[in-house]
Amino acid sequence: MDRLTLAEAQQQVDRWIREHGVRYFSELTNLAQLVEEVGELARVVSRRFGEQSPKPSDEGFDLTDELADVLFVLLCLANQTGVDLTEAFRRNLAKKTARDRRRHHDNEKLGPS
């Protein structure tokens, strides 16, 4: 199986946009698109793992496809705002590690059930 780095994914999305999408939507439009895609993802998760039962109109929604839709729009936003997601993710993980090193281990709510 081929592995894809975040940098490669950002490059592939940029190439796709230039070849098939004409140009990036505005940042505001892409934010609205991201919210829409996250809503579709939430619908799939709530029906599959939550208490809601699926509706006939939910048949076309697929968890993996919805996750990929969210990622695509997120990559678009990163590209058009000049964010290197690899570096951003590394910094974010380091921040979380420093801040939350023991926090979750010490949370009684997360103890054995």
N, C-alpha and C positions, 0 to 999 in steps of 0.2 A: 504494500500500500504506500502510495506517495504521501509524504508529509509536506505540509505547507506552513511556512513561517508567517507571522503577521505581516512582515515586510513584503513577502511575496504576494500575500492576499491583497494588500493595499495596492501593489503594482498591477495585479490582475484586474481588480475593480477599476482602476484608473484606465487601463487599456480598454476594458469593456465599455466604459462610459464614452471614451473618445471614438470607439468604433461603432457602437450601437446606440448609445444614449444621446449623441450629439454634444451635450454638455451636462455638467452637474446642475441639478435643481439648486435653487438658493438654499442657504443654510437653514433658513426658517422653514422652507418647504420640506427639506430633508428631516428636520426635527419633527414636523408634523407626521411625516411618513414613518419615522422611527416609533413615535407614539402609537400610530395605527398598527404597525407590525407587532409591537409589544402587546397591544390589546388582543390581536389574533392569537399570539402565543399564550396569553393568559386564558383565553377561551378554551384552547386545547388542553392546557394543564388543569384548569378547573373541572373540565368534563372527565378527563382521564384519571386524575388523582384526587379530585375533590368530591364534594357531595352532589354536585349537579349532574343530572343525567344528560346524555347527548340529545340534541335535536336532529331531525333529518337534515337540516341545513349545515350541520357540523361535519357531514361526511367528507367534504372536500378538504378539510383542514388536516394537516399532518405535522406532528411535533417537529420532526427533523427539518422539514421545509420551512416551518415558521421560525425556528432558531436560525436557519440560514438567511432568511429574509431580514431578521433583526441584525445579524452580523453584516450583511451587505450594506444596509443603510448606515450602520455605525462606521464601517470602513469608508463610505462616501464622505461622511461628516469629518472623519479624521483627515482624509486626503485634502478636502477643500479648505480646511482650517490649518493645514500644515503640521498636524500632530503625528509624530512617529509613535505608533501604538506599541511597538516593542519596547521602546525606552519608557514610555508612559506606564506600561504595565509593570515593568521592572521596578520603577520608582514607587508605584502604588503598592506593590506587594511588600517592598521593604518598609514602607510607611505602616502598613497594616501589621506586619510582623513586629516592628518596634512597639507599636501602640497596644497590640492585642496579644502579645506573647503568652500571657497566662490568663487573660480575661475569660476566654471560653472554657478553659479547663476548670476555672474557679466558679463557673456559673452553675449553681445547683439545679437550675431548670434543664440543663443539658446532661445531667447525670444519668446513670442507668435507669431504664424504665421498668 
